[in-house]
Every structure is written in C-alpha cells, then in structure tokens.
Amino acid sequence: MQWITLFQKELLENWRNYKWIWVPLAIVLIASMDPITSYYLPQIMEAVGGMPEGASFELPDFQPSDVVMMSISQISSLGVLIIVLMSMGTIAGERKSGVSELILVKPVSYNNYITAKWAGLLVLVWASLFLGMLSSWYYVNILFGVLSFISILKVVFFYGLWLSLVATVSIFYNTLFKTPGLVAFLSIATIMLSSLITKIFGQRFEWSPNNISIYIKEMLVTGSVSADLLATALITIGIIAVLLIGSIFTYKTKELAN
C-alpha cells in the first residue's frame, strides 16, 4: 500500500511538471524525423536548390527495417539525452531541497522510496518509447513498406530494456550526489564509456547492453529473436537489478550517515 501511494505520487509529480506532455512529444518527433526526411529528402533538396543544372539526387531504396533503425539511432542519442536530463533531479533534487528528508521522517522504507521513483520514471520512459516507435512504424508502413506490428512491439520491448538501463544509471547517481547537473554528467559519461569499452573489446563483450541495437537490427531482418539478443537482454536486466539494489544500499547508507 505504501509503495503504491509513493508510485502514484511520482506519476502525479511527472504530470504536474509536464513531463507526461513534453517527453513523449519529444520522443515522437525524434522517432518520426528520419522516416519523413529520408523519404522526402530529394524533394527537399530540389526545393532548396543549389544543385548543378541537370543533376539529380537519388536515395537508395531503404527497407522498413533500415528506417526503423534510423529512428532507434536518433533515440540512442537525443532520446537518451532527454531521459538523462529529465531524470537528473528525480532524487538529487529532493535531497538538495530537503523534501526527501521530510518524506523519510515518516515510516517510509528506503526500498519503497527508491523503487517507486524508479518505477515512475520507467513508466514514463516506456510510454514515450512506445508512442515514438508507433509513430515511426506508421510512417514506415506508409512510405517504405509493410512492417508487422508484432515486429515493432519486439523492438519496443528489447530497446526499452536499454533505455531502462539508462534511467537506472541516472537513478543510481541520484542516490550518490545531490547536484542534478553532476548526476547528468556522470550518467552520460558512464554511457559513453561503456560504449567505448564495448567497441574496443567487442569480441569479449558480445553481449554488452550497448550491442542490443545490433541484435535488434538482426531480428528485424531475419524475423526471429536470436540467442545473442536474448543473452544481451538478460544481462541488461541483471545490470539493472544490480544498479537498483546498489541505489537502495548507497542511499540508505548516506541517509543514515547524515
């Protein structure tokens, strides 16, 4: 009962901060941008002008899977940045303002407090991702060819795990520091560092969460979920669990120390 109350508080707080409006809208725009611009780019170039007389601009024939991965690529950069920025004060902001102390003065467990914050953030992230990929799927089917709805649901599920990891990294740093800007910096730095390590030691980190987009692309092309994708998904879930437990432990330790 206590957890549900805290969870509802998070959902309401996100609504009052207009996160339920601007975050989904931003993700929808990001996900829809590439399908539309890729299809109409020749016309845009022709309208803008500046090309030599007689020259033509032709794009390769994109497959629906290619265009979906363009949307994923945009979310991997701009979308991740949005998630980090909108979550950087989830706990750090309350710690800095003293709100968390007022909440925890009551008989509220640290487990419930952290996990409710985390779950509230994930609901917003997953809802935004679903709407974004739904808009991408709509334009892909109209402009590039048929892609089944089941395929896009699989994309949302597996890629949602990666965004959940990003959100959990942010929550973890929220429990360590009271400065939202520092939380955002360290979250982005951690994501970039993990990507760099994966690229350098690719053969040893085949199931790194950073590779999940590669296996999603294979899934769209082959139509089947590979063992590599399942293994990467399980490892991602495991890392999320470790970070969440670590968040509870570090926050409890810091609060008791104070």
TORPATI-120605 format. One record per residue: x, y, z of N, C-alpha, C in turn; residue in three letters; residue number from 1. Coordinates in Angstrom, 1 decimal, always signed. Layout:
# residues N
n_x, n_y, n_z, ca_x, ca_y, ca_z, c_x, c_y, c_z, residu, num
X, Y, Z, X, Y, Z, X, Y, Z, Ala, NUM
...
END
This chain:
# residues 258
n_x, n_y, n_z, ca_x, ca_y, ca_z, c_x, c_y, c_z, residu, num
+0.8, -1.2, +0.0, +0.0, +0.0, +0.0, +0.9, +1.3, +0.0, Met, 1
+1.9, +1.3, +0.8, +2.8, +2.4, +0.9, +3.5, +2.6, -0.4, Gln, 2
+3.9, +1.5, -1.1, +4.6, +1.6, -2.3, +3.7, +2.2, -3.4, Trp, 3
+2.5, +1.8, -3.4, +1.5, +2.2, -4.4, +1.3, +3.7, -4.3, Ile, 4
+1.2, +4.2, -3.0, +1.0, +5.6, -2.7, +2.2, +6.4, -3.3, Thr, 5
+3.4, +6.0, -3.0, +4.6, +6.7, -3.5, +4.7, +6.6, -5.0, Leu, 6
+4.3, +5.5, -5.6, +4.3, +5.4, -7.1, +3.3, +6.4, -7.7, Phe, 7
+2.1, +6.4, -7.1, +1.1, +7.4, -7.6, +1.6, +8.8, -7.5, Gln, 8
+2.3, +9.1, -6.4, +2.8, +10.4, -6.2, +3.8, +10.8, -7.3, Lys, 9
+4.6, +9.8, -7.7, +5.6, +10.0, -8.8, +4.9, +10.3, -10.1, Glu, 10
+3.9, +9.5, -10.4, +3.1, +9.7, -11.7, +2.5, +11.1, -11.7, Leu, 11
+1.9, +11.5, -10.5, +1.3, +12.8, -10.4, +2.3, +13.9, -10.5, Leu, 12
+3.5, +13.7, -9.9, +4.5, +14.8, -10.0, +5.0, +15.0, -11.4, Glu, 13
+5.2, +13.9, -12.1, +5.6, +14.0, -13.5, +4.5, +14.7, -14.4, Asn, 14
+3.3, +14.5, -14.0, +2.2, +15.2, -14.7, +2.3, +16.7, -14.4, Trp, 15
+2.4, +17.0, -13.1, +2.5, +18.4, -12.7, +3.7, +19.2, -13.4, Arg, 16
+4.8, +18.4, -13.6, +6.0, +19.0, -14.2, +5.9, +19.0, -15.7, Asn, 17
+4.8, +18.6, -16.3, +4.5, +18.5, -17.7, +5.4, +17.5, -18.4, Tyr, 18
+6.0, +16.6, -17.6, +6.9, +15.5, -18.3, +6.0, +14.6, -19.1, Lys, 19
+4.8, +14.4, -18.7, +3.9, +13.5, -19.5, +3.5, +14.1, -20.8, Trp, 20
+3.8, +15.4, -21.0, +3.5, +16.0, -22.2, +4.7, +16.2, -23.1, Ile, 21
+5.8, +16.8, -22.6, +6.9, +17.2, -23.4, +7.8, +16.0, -23.7, Trp, 22
+8.0, +15.0, -22.8, +8.9, +13.9, -23.1, +8.3, +13.0, -24.2, Val, 23
+7.0, +12.6, -24.1, +6.5, +11.8, -25.2, +6.5, +12.5, -26.6, Pro, 24
+6.2, +13.8, -26.5, +6.2, +14.6, -27.7, +7.6, +14.7, -28.4, Leu, 25
+8.6, +14.9, -27.5, +10.0, +15.0, -28.0, +10.4, +13.6, -28.6, Ala, 26
+10.1, +12.5, -27.9, +10.5, +11.2, -28.5, +9.7, +10.9, -29.8, Ile, 27
+8.5, +11.3, -29.9, +7.7, +11.1, -31.1, +8.3, +11.9, -32.3, Val, 28
+8.7, +13.1, -32.0, +9.3, +13.9, -33.0, +10.7, +13.3, -33.5, Leu, 29
+11.5, +12.9, -32.5, +12.8, +12.3, -32.8, +12.6, +11.0, -33.6, Ile, 30
+11.7, +10.2, -33.2, +11.5, +8.9, -33.9, +10.9, +9.1, -35.3, Ala, 31
+10.1, +10.1, -35.5, +9.4, +10.3, -36.8, +10.3, +11.1, -37.8, Ser, 32
+11.3, +11.8, -37.3, +12.1, +12.7, -38.1, +12.7, +12.0, -39.3, Met, 33
+13.4, +10.9, -39.0, +14.2, +10.2, -40.1, +13.3, +9.6, -41.2, Asp, 34
+12.2, +8.8, -40.8, +11.4, +8.3, -41.8, +10.8, +9.3, -42.8, Pro, 35
+10.4, +10.5, -42.3, +9.8, +11.5, -43.1, +10.9, +12.2, -44.0, Ile, 36
+12.0, +12.6, -43.3, +13.1, +13.3, -44.1, +13.7, +12.4, -45.1, Thr, 37
+13.9, +11.1, -44.8, +14.6, +10.2, -45.7, +13.7, +10.0, -47.0, Ser, 38
+12.4, +10.0, -46.8, +11.5, +9.8, -48.0, +11.4, +11.1, -48.8, Tyr, 39
+11.4, +12.2, -48.2, +11.1, +13.5, -48.9, +12.4, +14.3, -49.2, Tyr, 40
+13.6, +13.7, -48.8, +14.8, +14.4, -49.0, +15.1, +14.9, -50.4, Leu, 41
+14.9, +14.0, -51.5, +15.1, +14.5, -52.8, +14.2, +15.8, -53.2, Pro, 42
+12.9, +15.7, -52.8, +12.1, +16.9, -53.0, +12.5, +18.1, -52.2, Gln, 43
+13.0, +17.9, -51.0, +13.5, +19.0, -50.2, +14.8, +19.6, -50.8, Ile, 44
+15.7, +18.8, -51.3, +16.9, +19.3, -52.0, +16.5, +20.0, -53.2, Met, 45
+15.5, +19.5, -54.0, +15.1, +20.2, -55.2, +14.5, +21.5, -54.9, Glu, 46
+13.7, +21.6, -53.8, +13.0, +22.9, -53.5, +14.0, +23.9, -52.9, Ala, 47
+15.0, +23.4, -52.2, +16.0, +24.3, -51.6, +16.9, +24.9, -52.7, Val, 48
+17.2, +24.0, -53.7, +18.1, +24.5, -54.8, +19.5, +24.3, -54.5, Gly, 49
+20.4, +24.9, -55.3, +21.8, +24.9, -55.1, +22.5, +23.8, -55.8, Gly, 50
+21.7, +22.8, -56.4, +22.4, +21.7, -57.1, +22.6, +22.1, -58.6, Met, 51
+23.7, +21.6, -59.2, +24.0, +21.9, -60.6, +22.9, +21.6, -61.5, Pro, 52
+22.8, +22.3, -62.6, +21.7, +22.0, -63.5, +21.8, +20.7, -64.2, Glu, 53
+20.7, +19.9, -64.2, +20.8, +18.6, -64.7, +21.1, +17.5, -63.7, Gly, 54
+21.6, +17.9, -62.6, +22.0, +16.9, -61.5, +20.7, +16.4, -60.8, Ala, 55
+20.8, +15.2, -60.4, +19.7, +14.6, -59.7, +20.2, +14.0, -58.4, Ser, 56
+19.3, +13.9, -57.4, +19.6, +13.4, -56.1, +18.7, +12.2, -55.8, Phe, 57
+19.3, +11.1, -55.8, +18.6, +9.8, -55.6, +19.1, +9.1, -54.3, Glu, 58
+18.1, +8.7, -53.5, +18.5, +7.9, -52.3, +18.4, +6.4, -52.6, Leu, 59
+19.1, +5.6, -51.9, +19.0, +4.1, -52.0, +17.6, +3.7, -51.6, Pro, 60
+17.2, +2.5, -52.0, +15.9, +2.0, -51.6, +16.0, +1.5, -50.2, Asp, 61
+15.5, +2.2, -49.2, +15.5, +1.8, -47.8, +14.5, +0.7, -47.6, Phe, 62
+14.9, -0.3, -46.8, +13.9, -1.3, -46.3, +13.3, -0.8, -45.1, Gln, 63
+12.1, -1.3, -44.7, +11.4, -0.8, -43.5, +12.3, -1.0, -42.3, Pro, 64
+13.1, -2.1, -42.2, +14.0, -2.3, -41.1, +15.1, -1.3, -41.0, Ser, 65
+15.5, -0.8, -42.1, +16.6, +0.2, -42.1, +16.0, +1.5, -41.5, Asp, 66
+14.8, +1.9, -41.9, +14.3, +3.1, -41.4, +13.9, +3.1, -39.9, Val, 67
+13.5, +1.9, -39.5, +13.2, +1.8, -38.1, +14.5, +1.9, -37.3, Val, 68
+15.6, +1.4, -37.8, +16.9, +1.5, -37.1, +17.4, +3.0, -37.1, Met, 69
+17.0, +3.7, -38.1, +17.3, +5.2, -38.1, +16.6, +5.9, -36.9, Met, 70
+15.4, +5.5, -36.7, +14.6, +6.0, -35.5, +15.3, +5.6, -34.2, Ser, 71
+15.7, +4.4, -34.1, +16.4, +3.9, -32.9, +17.7, +4.6, -32.7, Ile, 72
+18.4, +4.9, -33.8, +19.7, +5.6, -33.7, +19.5, +7.0, -33.2, Ser, 73
+18.4, +7.7, -33.6, +18.1, +9.0, -33.1, +17.8, +9.0, -31.6, Gln, 74
+17.0, +8.0, -31.2, +16.6, +7.9, -29.8, +17.8, +7.6, -29.0, Ile, 75
+18.8, +6.8, -29.6, +20.0, +6.4, -28.9, +20.9, +7.6, -28.5, Ser, 76
+20.7, +8.7, -29.3, +21.5, +9.9, -29.0, +20.6, +11.0, -28.3, Ser, 77
+19.7, +11.6, -29.0, +18.8, +12.6, -28.5, +17.9, +12.1, -27.4, Leu, 78
+17.3, +10.9, -27.7, +16.4, +10.4, -26.7, +17.0, +10.1, -25.3, Gly, 79
+18.2, +9.5, -25.4, +19.0, +9.2, -24.2, +19.3, +10.5, -23.4, Val, 80
+19.7, +11.5, -24.2, +20.0, +12.8, -23.5, +18.7, +13.3, -22.8, Leu, 81
+17.6, +13.2, -23.5, +16.3, +13.7, -22.9, +16.0, +12.9, -21.6, Ile, 82
+16.2, +11.6, -21.6, +15.9, +10.8, -20.4, +16.8, +11.2, -19.3, Ile, 83
+18.1, +11.4, -19.6, +19.0, +11.8, -18.5, +18.7, +13.1, -17.9, Val, 84
+18.4, +14.1, -18.8, +18.1, +15.4, -18.3, +16.8, +15.5, -17.5, Leu, 85
+15.8, +14.8, -17.9, +14.5, +14.8, -17.2, +14.6, +14.0, -15.9, Met, 86
+15.6, +13.1, -15.8, +15.6, +12.3, -14.6, +16.7, +12.7, -13.6, Ser, 87
+17.5, +13.7, -14.0, +18.7, +14.0, -13.2, +18.4, +14.6, -11.8, Met, 88
+17.1, +15.1, -11.6, +16.8, +15.6, -10.3, +15.7, +14.8, -9.6, Gly, 89
+15.5, +13.6, -10.1, +14.4, +12.7, -9.5, +14.6, +12.5, -8.0, Thr, 90
+15.8, +12.2, -7.6, +16.1, +12.1, -6.2, +17.0, +13.2, -5.7, Ile, 91
+18.0, +13.5, -6.5, +19.0, +14.5, -6.2, +18.4, +15.9, -5.9, Ala, 92
+17.3, +16.2, -6.7, +16.6, +17.5, -6.4, +15.9, +17.5, -5.1, Gly, 93
+15.3, +16.4, -4.7, +14.6, +16.3, -3.5, +15.6, +16.3, -2.3, Glu, 94
+16.7, +15.7, -2.5, +17.8, +15.6, -1.5, +18.3, +17.0, -1.2, Arg, 95
+18.5, +17.8, -2.3, +19.1, +19.1, -2.2, +18.1, +20.1, -1.6, Lys, 96
+16.8, +19.9, -1.9, +15.8, +20.8, -1.3, +15.3, +20.4, +0.1, Ser, 97
+15.7, +19.2, +0.5, +15.3, +18.7, +1.8, +13.9, +18.0, +1.8, Gly, 98
+13.3, +17.8, +0.6, +12.0, +17.2, +0.5, +12.1, +15.7, +0.9, Val, 99
+13.2, +15.0, +0.5, +13.3, +13.6, +0.8, +13.4, +13.4, +2.3, Ser, 100
+14.0, +14.3, +3.0, +14.1, +14.1, +4.5, +12.8, +14.2, +5.1, Glu, 101
+11.9, +15.1, +4.6, +10.6, +15.2, +5.1, +9.8, +13.9, +4.9, Leu, 102
+10.0, +13.3, +3.7, +9.3, +12.1, +3.4, +9.8, +10.9, +4.2, Ile, 103
+11.1, +10.8, +4.4, +11.7, +9.7, +5.1, +11.6, +9.8, +6.6, Leu, 104
+11.1, +11.0, +7.1, +10.9, +11.2, +8.5, +9.7, +10.3, +8.9, Val, 105
+8.7, +10.1, +8.0, +7.6, +9.3, +8.2, +8.1, +7.8, +8.0, Lys, 106
+7.3, +6.9, +8.5, +7.7, +5.4, +8.4, +7.7, +4.9, +6.9, Pro, 107
+8.5, +5.5, +6.1, +8.7, +5.2, +4.7, +10.0, +4.4, +4.5, Val, 108
+9.9, +3.2, +3.9, +11.1, +2.4, +3.8, +11.9, +3.0, +2.6, Ser, 109
+13.3, +2.8, +2.7, +14.1, +3.2, +1.6, +13.9, +2.4, +0.3, Tyr, 110
+13.6, +1.1, +0.5, +13.2, +0.3, -0.7, +12.1, +0.9, -1.4, Asn, 111
+11.0, +1.2, -0.7, +9.8, +1.7, -1.4, +10.0, +3.1, -2.0, Asn, 112
+10.8, +3.9, -1.3, +11.1, +5.2, -1.9, +11.8, +5.2, -3.2, Tyr, 113
+12.9, +4.4, -3.2, +13.8, +4.3, -4.4, +13.1, +3.6, -5.5, Ile, 114
+12.5, +2.5, -5.2, +11.8, +1.7, -6.3, +10.6, +2.4, -6.9, Thr, 115
+9.9, +3.1, -6.1, +8.7, +3.9, -6.6, +9.2, +5.0, -7.5, Ala, 116
+10.3, +5.7, -7.1, +10.9, +6.7, -8.0, +11.3, +6.0, -9.3, Lys, 117
+12.0, +4.9, -9.2, +12.5, +4.2, -10.4, +11.3, +3.7, -11.3, Trp, 118
+10.3, +3.1, -10.7, +9.2, +2.6, -11.5, +8.4, +3.8, -12.2, Ala, 119
+8.2, +4.9, -11.5, +7.6, +6.0, -12.0, +8.3, +6.6, -13.2, Gly, 120
+9.6, +6.6, -13.2, +10.4, +7.0, -14.3, +10.3, +6.1, -15.4, Leu, 121
+10.4, +4.8, -15.2, +10.3, +3.8, -16.2, +9.0, +3.8, -17.0, Leu, 122
+7.9, +4.0, -16.2, +6.6, +4.1, -16.9, +6.6, +5.2, -17.9, Val, 123
+7.1, +6.3, -17.5, +7.2, +7.5, -18.5, +8.1, +7.2, -19.7, Leu, 124
+9.2, +6.5, -19.4, +10.2, +6.2, -20.5, +9.6, +5.2, -21.4, Val, 125
+9.0, +4.1, -20.9, +8.4, +3.1, -21.8, +7.2, +3.6, -22.6, Trp, 126
+6.4, +4.4, -21.9, +5.2, +5.0, -22.7, +5.7, +5.9, -23.8, Ala, 127
+6.7, +6.7, -23.5, +7.3, +7.6, -24.5, +7.9, +6.8, -25.7, Ser, 128
+8.6, +5.8, -25.3, +9.2, +4.9, -26.4, +8.2, +4.3, -27.2, Leu, 129
+7.1, +3.8, -26.6, +6.1, +3.1, -27.4, +5.4, +4.1, -28.3, Phe, 130
+5.1, +5.3, -27.9, +4.4, +6.3, -28.8, +5.4, +6.7, -29.9, Leu, 131
+6.7, +6.8, -29.5, +7.7, +7.2, -30.5, +7.8, +6.2, -31.6, Gly, 132
+8.0, +4.9, -31.2, +8.1, +3.8, -32.2, +6.8, +3.6, -33.0, Met, 133
+5.7, +3.8, -32.3, +4.4, +3.7, -33.0, +4.3, +4.7, -34.1, Leu, 134
+4.7, +5.9, -33.9, +4.7, +7.0, -34.9, +5.7, +6.6, -36.0, Ser, 135
+6.9, +6.1, -35.7, +7.8, +5.7, -36.7, +7.3, +4.5, -37.5, Ser, 136
+6.7, +3.6, -36.9, +6.0, +2.4, -37.6, +5.0, +2.9, -38.6, Trp, 137
+4.2, +3.9, -38.1, +3.1, +4.4, -39.0, +3.7, +5.0, -40.3, Tyr, 138
+4.7, +5.8, -40.2, +5.3, +6.4, -41.4, +6.1, +5.4, -42.2, Tyr, 139
+6.7, +4.5, -41.5, +7.4, +3.4, -42.3, +6.5, +2.6, -43.2, Val, 140
+5.3, +2.3, -42.6, +4.3, +1.5, -43.4, +3.7, +2.3, -44.5, Asn, 141
+3.6, +3.6, -44.3, +3.0, +4.4, -45.4, +4.0, +4.7, -46.5, Ile, 142
+5.3, +5.0, -46.1, +6.3, +5.5, -47.1, +7.2, +4.4, -47.6, Leu, 143
+7.5, +3.4, -46.8, +8.6, +2.5, -47.2, +8.2, +1.0, -47.4, Phe, 144
+7.1, +0.6, -46.8, +6.7, -0.8, -47.0, +6.1, -1.3, -45.7, Gly, 145
+5.7, -2.6, -45.7, +5.0, -3.1, -44.6, +5.9, -3.7, -43.5, Val, 146
+5.7, -3.3, -42.3, +6.4, -3.9, -41.2, +5.4, -4.3, -40.2, Leu, 147
+5.4, -5.5, -39.7, +4.3, -6.0, -38.8, +4.3, -5.3, -37.5, Ser, 148
+3.1, -5.2, -36.9, +3.0, -4.6, -35.6, +3.7, -5.4, -34.5, Phe, 149
+3.7, -6.7, -34.7, +4.4, -7.6, -33.7, +5.9, -7.2, -33.7, Ile, 150
+6.5, -7.0, -34.9, +7.9, -6.6, -35.0, +8.2, -5.4, -34.2, Ser, 151
+7.4, -4.3, -34.4, +7.6, -3.1, -33.7, +7.5, -3.3, -32.2, Ile, 152
+6.6, -4.1, -31.7, +6.4, -4.4, -30.3, +7.7, -5.1, -29.8, Leu, 153
+8.3, -6.0, -30.5, +9.5, -6.6, -30.1, +10.6, -5.6, -30.0, Lys, 154
+10.7, -4.6, -31.0, +11.7, -3.6, -30.9, +11.5, -2.7, -29.6, Val, 155
+10.2, -2.4, -29.3, +9.9, -1.6, -28.1, +10.4, -2.4, -26.9, Val, 156
+10.1, -3.7, -26.8, +10.5, -4.4, -25.6, +12.0, -4.5, -25.4, Phe, 157
+12.7, -4.9, -26.5, +14.2, -5.1, -26.3, +14.9, -3.7, -26.2, Phe, 158
+14.5, -2.8, -27.0, +15.2, -1.5, -26.8, +14.7, -0.7, -25.6, Tyr, 159
+13.5, -1.0, -25.1, +13.1, -0.5, -23.8, +14.0, -0.9, -22.6, Gly, 160
+14.6, -2.1, -22.8, +15.5, -2.6, -21.7, +16.7, -1.7, -21.7, Leu, 161
+17.2, -1.3, -22.9, +18.4, -0.4, -22.9, +18.1, +1.0, -22.3, Trp, 162
+16.9, +1.5, -22.6, +16.5, +2.8, -22.0, +16.2, +2.7, -20.5, Leu, 163
+15.8, +1.5, -20.1, +15.6, +1.3, -18.7, +16.9, +1.3, -17.9, Ser, 164
+17.9, +0.7, -18.6, +19.3, +0.8, -18.0, +19.8, +2.2, -17.9, Leu, 165
+19.6, +3.0, -18.9, +20.0, +4.4, -18.9, +19.3, +5.1, -17.7, Val, 166
+18.0, +4.9, -17.6, +17.2, +5.5, -16.5, +17.7, +5.0, -15.1, Ala, 167
+18.1, +3.7, -15.0, +18.6, +3.2, -13.8, +20.0, +3.7, -13.4, Thr, 168
+20.8, +3.9, -14.4, +22.1, +4.6, -14.2, +21.9, +6.0, -13.6, Val, 169
+20.9, +6.7, -14.1, +20.6, +8.0, -13.6, +20.1, +8.0, -12.2, Ser, 170
+19.3, +7.0, -11.9, +18.8, +6.8, -10.5, +19.9, +6.5, -9.6, Ile, 171
+20.8, +5.7, -10.0, +22.0, +5.3, -9.2, +22.8, +6.5, -8.8, Phe, 172
+23.1, +7.4, -9.8, +23.9, +8.6, -9.5, +23.1, +9.6, -8.7, Tyr, 173
+21.7, +9.5, -8.8, +20.9, +10.4, -8.0, +21.0, +10.1, -6.5, Asn, 174
+21.3, +8.8, -6.2, +21.4, +8.4, -4.8, +22.8, +8.8, -4.2, Thr, 175
+23.8, +9.0, -5.1, +25.1, +9.3, -4.7, +25.4, +10.8, -4.5, Leu, 176
+24.7, +11.6, -5.4, +25.0, +13.1, -5.4, +23.8, +13.9, -5.3, Phe, 177
+23.9, +15.1, -4.7, +22.8, +16.0, -4.6, +22.7, +17.0, -5.7, Lys, 178
+23.7, +17.1, -6.6, +23.7, +18.0, -7.7, +23.1, +17.4, -8.9, Thr, 179
+22.0, +17.9, -9.4, +21.4, +17.3, -10.6, +22.3, +17.4, -11.9, Pro, 180
+23.1, +18.5, -12.0, +24.0, +18.6, -13.1, +25.1, +17.6, -13.1, Gly, 181
+25.6, +17.3, -11.9, +26.6, +16.3, -11.8, +26.1, +14.9, -12.1, Leu, 182
+24.8, +14.6, -11.7, +24.2, +13.4, -12.0, +24.1, +13.2, -13.5, Val, 183
+23.6, +14.2, -14.2, +23.5, +14.2, -15.7, +24.9, +13.9, -16.3, Ala, 184
+25.9, +14.6, -15.9, +27.2, +14.5, -16.5, +27.7, +13.1, -16.3, Phe, 185
+27.6, +12.5, -15.1, +28.2, +11.2, -14.8, +27.4, +10.1, -15.5, Leu, 186
+26.1, +10.3, -15.6, +25.2, +9.3, -16.4, +25.6, +9.3, -17.8, Ser, 187
+25.8, +10.4, -18.5, +26.2, +10.5, -19.9, +27.6, +9.9, -20.0, Ile, 188
+28.5, +10.3, -19.1, +29.9, +9.8, -19.2, +29.9, +8.3, -19.1, Ala, 189
+29.1, +7.7, -18.2, +29.1, +6.3, -18.0, +28.6, +5.6, -19.2, Thr, 190
+27.5, +6.1, -19.8, +27.0, +5.5, -21.1, +28.0, +5.6, -22.2, Ile, 191
+28.7, +6.7, -22.3, +29.7, +6.9, -23.4, +30.9, +6.0, -23.1, Met, 192
+31.3, +5.8, -21.9, +32.4, +5.0, -21.5, +32.1, +3.5, -21.8, Leu, 193
+30.9, +3.1, -21.5, +30.5, +1.7, -21.7, +30.5, +1.4, -23.2, Ser, 194
+30.0, +2.4, -24.0, +30.0, +2.3, -25.4, +31.4, +2.1, -26.0, Ser, 195
+32.3, +3.0, -25.5, +33.7, +2.9, -25.9, +34.4, +1.6, -25.6, Leu, 196
+34.2, +1.1, -24.4, +34.8, -0.2, -24.0, +34.2, -1.3, -24.8, Ile, 197
+32.9, -1.2, -25.1, +32.3, -2.3, -26.0, +32.9, -2.3, -27.4, Thr, 198
+33.2, -1.1, -27.9, +33.8, -1.0, -29.3, +35.2, -1.5, -29.3, Lys, 199
+36.0, -1.2, -28.2, +37.4, -1.6, -28.1, +37.5, -3.1, -27.9, Ile, 200
+36.7, -3.6, -27.0, +36.8, -5.0, -26.7, +35.6, -5.7, -27.1, Phe, 201
+35.2, -5.5, -28.4, +34.0, -6.0, -28.9, +33.8, -7.5, -28.8, Gly, 202
+34.9, -8.3, -29.1, +34.8, -9.8, -29.1, +34.6, -10.3, -27.6, Gln, 203
+35.1, -9.6, -26.6, +34.9, -10.0, -25.3, +33.6, -9.5, -24.7, Arg, 204
+33.0, -8.6, -25.3, +31.7, -8.0, -24.8, +30.6, -8.1, -25.8, Phe, 205
+30.5, -9.3, -26.4, +29.5, -9.5, -27.4, +28.0, -9.3, -26.9, Glu, 206
+27.8, -9.6, -25.6, +26.5, -9.4, -25.0, +26.4, -8.2, -24.2, Trp, 207
+27.2, -7.2, -24.5, +27.1, -5.9, -23.8, +25.8, -5.2, -24.1, Ser, 208
+25.1, -4.6, -23.2, +23.9, -3.8, -23.5, +24.0, -2.8, -24.6, Pro, 209
+25.2, -2.3, -24.8, +25.4, -1.4, -25.9, +25.2, -2.0, -27.3, Asn, 210
+25.3, -3.3, -27.4, +25.1, -4.1, -28.6, +23.7, -4.4, -28.9, Asn, 211
+22.8, -4.1, -28.1, +21.4, -4.5, -28.2, +20.8, -4.0, -29.5, Ile, 212
+21.2, -2.8, -30.0, +20.6, -2.3, -31.2, +21.1, -3.2, -32.4, Ser, 213
+22.3, -3.7, -32.4, +22.8, -4.5, -33.4, +21.9, -5.8, -33.6, Ile, 214
+21.6, -6.4, -32.4, +20.8, -7.6, -32.4, +19.4, -7.3, -32.8, Tyr, 215
+18.9, -6.1, -32.4, +17.5, -5.8, -32.8, +17.4, -5.6, -34.4, Ile, 216
+18.5, -5.1, -35.0, +18.5, -5.0, -36.4, +18.5, -6.4, -37.1, Lys, 217
+19.3, -7.3, -36.5, +19.2, -8.7, -37.0, +17.9, -9.3, -36.9, Glu, 218
+17.2, -9.0, -35.8, +15.8, -9.5, -35.5, +14.9, -9.0, -36.6, Met, 219
+15.0, -7.8, -36.9, +14.1, -7.2, -38.0, +14.3, -7.8, -39.3, Leu, 220
+15.6, -8.1, -39.6, +16.0, -8.6, -40.9, +15.6, -10.1, -41.0, Val, 221
+15.9, -10.9, -40.0, +15.6, -12.3, -40.1, +14.2, -12.7, -39.6, Thr, 222
+13.6, -11.9, -38.8, +12.3, -12.2, -38.3, +12.2, -13.0, -37.1, Gly, 223
+13.4, -13.4, -36.6, +13.5, -14.2, -35.4, +14.4, -13.6, -34.3, Ser, 224
+14.1, -13.9, -33.1, +14.9, -13.4, -31.9, +16.1, -14.4, -31.7, Val, 225
+17.3, -13.8, -31.9, +18.5, -14.6, -31.8, +18.9, -14.9, -30.3, Ser, 226
+19.7, -15.9, -30.1, +20.2, -16.2, -28.8, +21.0, -15.1, -28.3, Ala, 227
+21.8, -14.4, -29.1, +22.6, -13.2, -28.7, +21.7, -12.1, -28.2, Asp, 228
+20.6, -11.9, -28.8, +19.7, -10.8, -28.3, +19.1, -11.2, -27.0, Leu, 229
+18.7, -12.5, -26.8, +18.1, -12.9, -25.5, +19.2, -12.8, -24.4, Leu, 230
+20.4, -13.2, -24.7, +21.5, -13.1, -23.8, +21.8, -11.7, -23.4, Ala, 231
+21.8, -10.8, -24.4, +22.1, -9.4, -24.1, +21.0, -8.8, -23.3, Thr, 232
+19.7, -9.2, -23.5, +18.6, -8.7, -22.8, +18.7, -9.2, -21.3, Ala, 233
+19.0, -10.4, -21.1, +19.1, -11.0, -19.7, +20.3, -10.3, -19.0, Leu, 234
+21.4, -10.0, -19.6, +22.5, -9.3, -19.0, +22.1, -7.9, -18.6, Ile, 235
+21.4, -7.3, -19.5, +20.9, -5.9, -19.3, +19.9, -5.9, -18.1, Thr, 236
+19.0, -6.8, -18.0, +18.1, -6.9, -16.8, +18.9, -7.1, -15.6, Ile, 237
+20.0, -8.0, -15.6, +20.8, -8.3, -14.5, +21.5, -7.0, -14.0, Gly, 238
+22.1, -6.2, -14.9, +22.8, -5.0, -14.6, +21.8, -4.0, -13.9, Ile, 239
+20.6, -3.9, -14.5, +19.6, -3.0, -13.9, +19.3, -3.4, -12.5, Ile, 240
+19.1, -4.7, -12.2, +18.8, -5.2, -10.9, +20.0, -4.8, -9.9, Ala, 241
+21.2, -5.0, -10.4, +22.4, -4.7, -9.5, +22.4, -3.2, -9.2, Val, 242
+22.2, -2.4, -10.2, +22.2, -1.0, -10.0, +21.1, -0.5, -9.1, Leu, 243
+19.9, -1.1, -9.2, +18.8, -0.7, -8.4, +19.0, -1.1, -6.9, Leu, 244
+19.6, -2.3, -6.7, +19.9, -2.7, -5.3, +21.0, -1.8, -4.8, Ile, 245
+22.0, -1.5, -5.6, +23.1, -0.6, -5.2, +22.6, +0.8, -4.9, Gly, 246
+21.6, +1.2, -5.6, +21.0, +2.5, -5.4, +20.3, +2.6, -4.0, Ser, 247
+19.6, +1.5, -3.6, +18.9, +1.4, -2.3, +20.0, +1.4, -1.2, Ile, 248
+21.0, +0.6, -1.4, +22.1, +0.5, -0.4, +22.8, +1.8, -0.2, Phe, 249
+23.2, +2.4, -1.3, +24.0, +3.7, -1.1, +23.2, +4.8, -0.5, Thr, 250
+21.9, +4.9, -0.9, +21.1, +5.9, -0.4, +20.8, +5.7, +1.1, Tyr, 251
+20.5, +4.5, +1.4, +20.3, +4.2, +2.9, +21.5, +4.5, +3.7, Lys, 252
+22.7, +4.1, +3.2, +24.0, +4.3, +3.9, +24.2, +5.8, +4.1, Thr, 253
+24.0, +6.6, +3.0, +24.2, +8.1, +3.1, +23.2, +8.7, +4.0, Lys, 254
+22.0, +8.3, +4.0, +21.0, +9.0, +4.8, +21.2, +8.6, +6.3, Glu, 255
+21.6, +7.4, +6.6, +21.9, +7.0, +8.0, +23.1, +7.7, +8.5, Leu, 256
+24.1, +7.9, +7.6, +25.3, +8.6, +8.0, +25.0, +10.1, +8.3, Ala, 257
+24.0, +10.6, +7.7, +23.7, +12.0, +7.9, +22.8, +12.2, +9.2, Asn, 258
END
